Amino acid sequence: MTIQWFPGHMTKARRQIQEKLKLIDVVIELLDARLPLSSRNPMIDEILQGKPRLIVLNKSDLADPSVTRQWIAFFKQEGYLAVEADAASGQGLKEIPLLAKELMKEKIEKQIAKGINPRAVRALIVGIPNVGKSTLINGLAGRKIAATGDRPGVTKGQQWIKVGSEMELLDTPGILWPKFEDQNVGYRLAVTGAIREEILNVEDIAFFAVKYLVRYYWESFAERFELAQAPRDSEDPDEIVAVMEAVGRKRGCLMSGGRVDLEKASGILLRELRAGKLGRYSLEAPY
Ligand code: GDP
């Protein structure tokens, strides 16, 4: 799915979420575990207007587990309930309805004290494109939910999906835009494939990825591409380009005269990285 975000679209997205907020008790804010801040909407606090919120760090199967643990601690310190999940395999999903209920604990206790039988907690999933919202909805529902808005002729009525007996989920998620102003945010998103390569140059994206991986994940990087020697200075652009060239040679990306086709090498490198072939990695850490 490609969305072009113009100011008009942002206003509309925001209005759509705020309409849905009236219907729900808690928000499930979905972030990419590999880049939780970069995959976060810059205006999220303002948009959610103080609704109780559960932060889910999705795609944790692809992220560096020790960094994900740091992020969970970070968000907890900020006062949020936070949990990791892998919506694609279903890992971590069982906990979500329990935590949503935990957010409503005081209200539920008050209702019980008044003799009211509390109803299921109503939740809305929000997040930027590609973070795994549909996958999570399907995973929680235990079946494939067709996005109502995607089918022509189908009225866009909101549907509630039962998740066990204690949670109900809106079938259409709230789609948010990422933070565009910061170039590094754009590169991190592009490395994961969340921003299409037509927007940023593929060699620049690969350069950004290699620079980070060489610094923090040299061992698995070197193993994958059979590289013997780490660059002495990972801040030196020439040394990073030399690593990219070495990757290109390993993958047979040569042009006439024996020069490395860096564009082709960059494409291969990013594909392997996204497919998890270079092991688990995170692109930003809280500390
Ligand atoms: P949406 O745009 O937020 O609704 O994102 P989607 O649910 O369409 O997911 C985007 C892509 O990420 C799809 O290819 C999913 O299969 C993949 N995906 C979603 N969740 C996970 C996850 O936890 N782990 C992995 N490895 N892939 C995931």
Residues whose N, C-alpha, C, O or C-beta is under 5 A from the ligand:
A	BS01	GDP	N58 K59 S60 D61 A85 D86 A87 A88 I128 P129 N130 V131 G132 K133 S134 T135 L136
